Amino acid sequence: MENHGINRIPGVNTVLVVLSATGLVYDIEALRHVILLAYPGTVVFFKSTNGKPIGVLPVGKIDLLIDFTGPGQRQCSRLVRKFRRTAKMAVGRSVGRVRAKRYDRVFNEISMAFNFPDMLLRESMVQREVLALAGIPLVPCGDTPMDRSKSIARELPPLCGLSG
C-alpha cells in the first residue's frame, strides 16, 4: 500500500497537522522530523482535534493540511471548513461526508478493512497511510515489538531435577 514519493506535493513551505484524539502514535517531534525529511525547509504547526493550537499558531495560509482526526472524534463540520479554507492542499481520513467532499486526498480506512484488535496498531497503520497520501514516506524501522510477557513463561523448558 505504501507509495514512497509518488504523492509528493510541490511547493510546500508550511504544514498544519491536526492530531488524532484516539491515540498519538508518533510524538510531535517525531512527526516534525519525518515531515522535514520529506519537505526540507518547511515550518510545521500542530493543532488538536478540537482546533486548539499546540505550540505556535500558524499565520496566514497553510500549504498542506494533514488531518489525523478519526471516526468518533467529535470534530464539528465548521472546524473542518475552517481548516480547509486555510490550506491549499488537504489530506485526511474519510470520516463523514464533509471531509470526503472538501479534502483533496482522503484515506478511506473503512474500505481497507483493517481488522486489528489493538487500537494503537490500527491508528499506526491508518496514520502511515495518511502520511503516504501527503507524500511523506514512513519506513517502520523502530516499531515496538509485541508484548510477550504472558507467553514467554510457557515456552521455557520445565525445571526438572531441582530439589528444594
N, C-alpha and C positions, 0 to 999 in steps of 0.2 A: 504493500500500500504506500510505502514511503517513496516520494519522488524528490530526490535531493537536487535542489537548484532549479527545477523546472518551473516552479511557481514564483520565481523571483520577481519582485515588483520594482520597476525603475523609479528613481528619483525620491527615495525615502530618506528624509532627514529627521523626522520626528515620529515617534511611535507611542501610542497610548495603549496600555494593556489593562483590561478590566479583569480582575482576578475572580476566580470561582469561589463561591461561598461554601461549596460542598467540601472541598479539600485543596489545600495548597501543596501540590505535588512538587513543584520546583519553587525554591525560595526566590525572593525578589532579586537578589544579587545574581543568582544563577540564571534567571530569565534575562536580566540585563546583559549578562556576559554572552549568552547564546545569541541574543538579538544583535549585539555589537559585532559578533563574529560574522553574522550573515550580512549586516548592513553597517560597515565601519563608518564612524563619524556621526552616528545618529544620536539623538537625545531621546531617552526612554522615560516615560511617565507612567504612573500606576494609579488606578482607582479601584475602589471596592465595587461590589455588585450594585450597591445602592447609590453609587455615584460620588461617594466621599473620596477626596484625593488622599493618596498615601505619599507623603513627601511633598515635593514641589509641584505646584499647579502648572499645567500646560497653558501657554498663552497663544491665542490665535488658532489657526488651522493646524490640524494634525495630518500627516501624510498617510499613516497606516494605523488602523484601529484593529486590535486583536481582542476579541471578547470571548472569555472562557466561561461566561455565565451559562450554567446548565439547566436542565429541567427541574422545576420545583424550587428555583432560587429567586423568588419574588423580585422581579425587576420590572418596573412599570414601563408601558409602551412609550410614555412620554420621554423617559430617560433614554430608551433605545433611539428614538428620533433625534434627541439632542446629541448623542454620541455620533450618529450618522451625519448630522449636519456639520459637525466639526472635522470630519475625516474625509479625505479624498478617496481612500480605499478602505473598505471594512471587511473583516474576516471574522467568522464566529461559528457558533454551534446553532443548528437548526432547532430552535425552541420557539414554538409559536409561529403564527403567520407573520407577525410584524418583522421579525428578524429575517425570515426566509425571503420576504419581499424586498427589504431595504438593504441587506448586506450584499456585497459583490461576490464573495466566495463563502459558501456555507457548508459545513460538515454535518451530514445527517447521520448522527450516531445511532438512531433507531434502525435505519436500513442496514447498517453494518452488523447489527445483532451481536454486540459484544456481550457475551454471557459470562461475566466474571463475577463471582460471589463477593470478591473483595472490592469495596468501593474505591479505595485509593488506586488499585491496579486499573480499574475501569477509567478513572479520571486521568491516570497517566497515559493510557492508550489514546483517549479522546484528545487530550491536550497536545500530544505529539502530532496527531493528525491535523489539528487546527494550526499548529506551528508550521507544519509542512505546507498547508494551504497558503500561509503567509510568506512562503519562500525561505523559511528558517529550518534547515535540516537539523535533526536532533538524533545523534547516534547514541544509543543507550550503552554506555561503556562502564558505568559505575552504579548500576541498579543494585538495590539491596536484595540479597538472596532471601528465599522463603524461610520462615521460622520453622525449624525442625526440632525444637526443644522437646516436643511431646513424642516424637517418633524415634529420636536417636537412641533412647534407652532400650527400645525394643530390638534394635539392630546389634547391640553389644552381645558378645558371647556370654554364656552363663558362667557364673562364678562357682566352679566345682572345686572341691578339694580344700576349701578354706574351712578351718575349724575355729570356732570362736568360743 
